[in-house]
Amino acid sequence: MGQIEQGLERALRTRPVPASTEARLRFLLASHGGSTRQVSTVLEVSQRTVQRWVTKKPGARRPPGPLQVQAIEEAVLARWQPRIRARRRAQAEAEGFVFHTRARFGFAAPAGSSDDPRVRWITQDLPGEVARELFAARDAGAGEQQQTVILARALGHAYFRDGGRRAPGLHIAFSDVEFADFSIG
């Protein structure tokens, strides 16, 4: 998962996802009514395996392996705050969001301009159309590169060309994203 995808995920949550594997297993059990059978179906392991992971008996407990830890994390992320995520997404698509980033920006511009790429800190309001396009691309399985192109186009228009009031024909090169955060509402 790239920086942009991680930033979008953080923006859609209001509470942090449980950090430890034990806390994640407790969440999965709670969200499935305490049924180890349902959790085992979700994680594609045996019911007995889930019981070993969550038992409180000394010596009987077995920690999940790396592949199972990854499956547990993915299952928790898929089920964490679904209504809040939907509400925040709808709000971003309607009202827009603030994009915070530190990345390398360069330009393809007419002669006489400073087009050397350099690292910049940028905080910019972006409209709801950009949020819709980003979420649609993410839902369609777009990678980090495609999401970067969407944000480069939006930042080029809003930040560098000041909404079309200056620097016509300026094309933005947006790369080496160190971090990408989104503020909604």
Residue pairs with C-beta under 8 A, 6 or more apart in sequence:
1 9
2 143
2 144
2 147
2 177
3 144
3 177
3 178
3 179
3 180
4 134
4 144
4 147
4 148
4 151
4 177
4 180
5 138
5 144
5 147
6 180
7 179
7 180
7 181
7 182
8 134
8 135
8 138
8 182
9 77
10 181
10 182
11 88
11 92
11 97
11 181
11 182
11 183
11 184
12 81
12 84
12 85
12 88
12 89
12 184
13 80
13 81
13 84
13 85
14 81
14 84
14 88
15 81
17 24
17 76
17 77
17 80
18 24
18 26
18 27
18 76
21 63
21 64
21 69
21 72
24 72
24 73
24 75
24 76
25 39
25 50
25 53
25 54
25 72
26 54
27 76
27 79
27 80
28 39
28 42
28 43
28 72
28 75
28 76
28 79
29 35
29 36
29 39
29 54
31 79
32 38
32 39
32 42
36 47
36 50
36 51
36 54
37 47
39 50
40 46
40 47
40 49
40 50
42 75
43 50
43 68
43 71
43 72
43 75
44 71
45 68
45 71
49 62
49 68
52 60
52 61
52 62
53 61
53 62
53 63
53 64
55 61
64 72
88 184
88 185
89 131
89 135
91 184
91 185
92 128
92 131
92 135
92 182
92 184
92 185
93 128
93 131
93 132
93 135
94 128
95 128
95 184
95 185
96 125
96 126
96 127
96 128
96 130
96 131
97 125
97 126
97 130
97 131
97 182
97 183
97 184
98 123
98 124
98 125
98 126
98 182
98 183
99 122
99 123
99 124
99 125
99 126
99 151
99 154
99 155
99 180
99 181
99 182
100 122
100 123
100 179
100 180
100 181
100 182
100 183
101 121
101 122
101 151
101 177
101 178
101 179
101 180
101 181
102 119
102 120
102 121
102 122
102 177
102 178
102 179
103 119
103 120
103 122
103 174
103 175
103 176
103 177
103 178
103 180
104 117
104 118
104 119
104 120
104 173
104 174
104 175
104 176
105 117
105 118
105 119
105 120
105 122
105 155
105 160
105 172
105 173
105 174
106 115
106 116
106 117
106 118
106 172
106 173
106 175
107 113
107 114
107 115
107 160
107 170
107 171
107 172
107 173
108 115
108 170
108 171
108 173
109 115
109 167
109 169
109 170
109 171
110 169
113 170
117 173
117 175
119 176
119 178
122 155
122 159
124 155
124 158
124 159
125 158
126 151
126 154
126 155
126 158
127 154
127 158
130 150
130 151
130 154
133 150
134 147
134 150
134 151
137 146
137 147
137 150
138 147
144 177
148 174
148 175
148 177
149 174
151 174
151 180
152 172
152 173
152 174
153 172
155 172
155 174
156 170
156 171
156 172
157 163
157 164
160 167
160 170
160 172
161 167
161 168
161 170
